[in-house]
Amino acid sequence: MSPYFLSILLGIVEGLTEFLPVSSTAHLRIVEALMKIPLDDAYWKMYTVVIQVGAILALCLLFLTRILDFLRTFPEGEDGRHGWLDHPISLTLIAFVCTSIPALLLRKWSERNLGSLTAMALALLIGGIVMWAIDAWSDSRDADTTHVEQMTFGQAVWIGLCQTLSAIFPGASRSMTTIAAGQMVGLDRPAALEFSFLLSIPTMIAATGWDLLKEIHHGSAAGAVAHVAMNSQRWMVLILGTAVSFIVALGVVEWFLYWVRRHGFAIFAIYRILLGLAILIFGARLIGA
């Protein structure tokens, strides 16, 4: 198969799934298995890390005005009632720290024990059930927090700790864990979704940077001049995938915001459940799960 076609396919999958609560990790792993991409291939391992940059840039562009407003009003906030610990920027960083420390401590264990497609299928299935139940429960009651500016220190800590689940259990989905966690502590759907997007920016930048550093360090430790031998074709394939991821993510985030405000998360929960069941039942025969 043409590496350019494969790059477009993976870029579309990354852009489509990175910010939806369906797990981009699981979807990329499924496509890699279907396309027979070796999991130990250094170039494609690096590729799946780098194309996330396209999705990150898309989100930063879409939220640029909102982020600049937060920076302009830090730390008092637009209403002048905030401080260093309850401004949206502070709460985002607090949640990020609460995610990072446990995730780093447990990452190696997770990679050794939970990296299979079967484990990801279980995470998709269980996460879908949990997400559906929490969204239905949240929809039946009045939310206490309808804007991220109303969030508290405790809510940010809780959401950050819950996001750790997505780092420990591939397939759980960073978006799913943060949205469901937000709804559990009183955020309505739009507020939970917006904070999930804000938190994803430092989380994805840190995770992508960490993965790239690991690849570089691994190559140096092995005594290689360059861990991944690059040529003009490989650079073009990488740039193409990143660009496709950027373009697709731009459209997906806008659509996701529109959909959730009107219909909620049930459709994504159902999709997760069906996909998880399909992998558990047919995965071994179709893709070697």
N, C-alpha and C positions, 0 to 999 in steps of 0.2 A: 504493500500500500504506500502511496505517495506520502512522504513526511509532511508535505504542505497540507494535504487533506487531513491528515491526522492532527496536525497543529490546529487547524480551523475547528475540528470536532472537539478537541480538548478545550480550546479557548471558549467555545460556545457553552460547554458543560460547566466550566469554571464560572463564567459570567452569569449563567442562569441560576446556579445553585449556591453561590457564595453567600448571598444575603437572604435567600429563602430558608425557612426552617426545615430543610430536608437533607442537610449534610453534603457539602461539596466534596469532602474527603471520601465518603462512601461512593458517590457518583463517579468521581475520577478513578477510583479503584475498580469499579465495575467496568468502565470503558477500557481501562488498561488491560483488564483480564480478557475482555471480549476481543480486543485488538491484538492480543498476544504480545504486549509490551513487557519485556523482562523487568521484574520489580527491582533487580539489582543493577540495572543499566544506569550508569552514573549520569549520562546526559539527560535521560527522561526524568530521573529523580530531581535533578536540578531544574529542568523545564517546568515541572508541576509546581515547584516553589516560586519560580520567577513570574509565571503568568498571573499569580495572585496580585502582583503589583498593578496590573491593569485594573482589576476590580477595586483595589484600594484607591487608586487615582480617581476612578469614576465616583466613588462615594465622597471623597474629599471635594471634588468639583461640585457635586450636587448640594453638599452641606456647607460650602464655603461661606456663603452669606451668614448662615446661622452661627458658624464657628467664629467668624469675625465679630458678630454681635456679642457673643459670649466673652470674647477677649476684650472687647471695648468696655464692657460693663464689669469686668472682674476687679475686685471681689464683691462689690456691693450689690451687683445685679441691677436690672433696669428699674426695679421698684425701690432700690436702696435698702432692702431688708435682709440682704444676704451677707455672709461673712466668708472667711477663708475655708471653712469646712462644709458649707452647704451651697456654694455656688456650683452650677452645672459642670464647670471645668474641674473643680476640685473633686466633685462626686465621681466624675468619669475616671480621674486618676486614682482615686481611692478604690473604686471597683476593679480597676486594672491591676493594682498591687495585690488585692485580695485574690485575684485569679492567678497572677504570675508565680507567687511563691509556692503554693501547693502544686501547680502544674509542673514547675521545674523539678520539684522533689519527686514527683511520681511519674515523670515522663518516660524514663527508661523502663520502669516496670510495665507501663502501659504498652510501649512498643514491643516488649517481649511477649506479653500475654494477650493483648487485645487487638492485634493488627490484622487478624484474619477477616475474610468477608463474612464468615458465620457470626463472629462477634459484632461486626458492624450491622449485620441484619437484625440481630437481637436488639442492638441500640436503636435502630430505626423503628422497630416494632414497639418496644417499650416506650420510647420517646413519643411516638405517635399517640399511643393510648393516654399517656400522661398529659400531653399537650391538649388533646381533645377534651379531657375531663376538666383541666384547669380553665380552658377557654369558656366552656359551658358554665362552670361555676362562677367565673368572673362576670360573665354576661348577665347572670341572674341577680347581681347585686350592684349597688352604686359604688363607683370607684372613688377612693379618697384623693387620688392624685391624677389630675387630668393634664398637667403640663410638667415637663422635666424641671422647670423652675420651682415647683412645689415639692420636689423630692427631698428626702432626709438622708442624713449620714447612714443611719441603720439600713435603709432601703438599698443604698449603693453597696454597702458591705455584703448584704445578702445576695444581690444580683452578681457581684463579683465572685463570691464563693461558689454560687451555682454554675457560673460559666466554667469553672474548673472542670466540671463533669464532661464538657465537650473536649477538653484536652486529654482527660484520662480515658474516656470512652469514645474512640473514633466512631462516627456515625450518630452520636448524640446530637450534634449540630450546635455550634456556638450561638446561632440566632435563636434556635428553639429554646435552649436553656435560659438565655437572658430574658426572652420575652415571657416565658412561662413564670420565671422567678419574679419578674416585675409585676405580673398580674396577681401572683400569690400575695404580694405585700401591698396591694391596693392601687396599682397603676392601671389606668384604662388602656385599651388597645393602642391608640395612637401614641400615648406617652411611653408605654413599654417598648413599642417599635422604635421610636425616636432615640430613646436611651440605648437600645440595643445597637443602633447604627453608630451613635457617638462612641460607645465603648469599643465597637469593632475596629475603629481607626487605630488607636494605640495597640490594641491586641494583635491585629493583623500585621502591623508594621514590625512589632517585636517578634512575633512568631516567624514571619518571613525572614527577617534579618538573622534570627537564631538558626533557622534551618540552613541558610546560605553559609553562615560561619561554620556550622558543623561540616558541611560538604568541603569547604576550603581547608579546614583543619584536618579532616580525614585524608584529603589528598596530600597535604604536607607530611602527615604522620606516616603515610605509605611511601614517602620518598619520591613522589611523582613531581615532575616539573609543573604539570597542570593536571588537576584531578579530572577535568573534562577537556578532551581535545576538541577545540572549536575550529570550524572552518566557515567559509562564507555561507554555505547552505545551512549549517546549523544556526548561525546567527540570524539568518532570514526566517527560519522556522520559529525561532524563539521570539523574534520581534513580531511576527505574524500572530502567534498565539496570544501574546500580551495585548496587542491591539484589538484582537477579536474579543478578548475578555473585557477590555475597557468599554467597547461599544455596546456589547450585550448587557453588561452590568448597568450601564446608564439607563437603558430602557427598563430593565427588570426592577430597579429600585423605585422608579417613578410608578410603574404599574403596581408593585407590591404595596406601596403607600395608599394608592387609590383603592385597591381591592380590600385591604384590611379594614379601612375606615367604614366600608359598606357591608362586608360579608364575614369578617373574622378569619380565624385560622383553621376552621374545621376541614376545609378541602386539603390543606397541607398535612393535617394529621391523618386523614384517610389515605392519602398518597403514601405516607411513610409506612403505615400499617400494611398496605397492599404490597409495597416494594419489599419490606422486610420479610413478609410471608413468602413472596415469590423467590427470594434468594434462598431462604431456608429450604423450600420444597424443591426448587429446580436448579439452584446454584451449582451444586456439585456436578450435575450433568452438563450444564450449559457453559459455565465459566470456571469450573474447578474450585468452587468455594469450599 
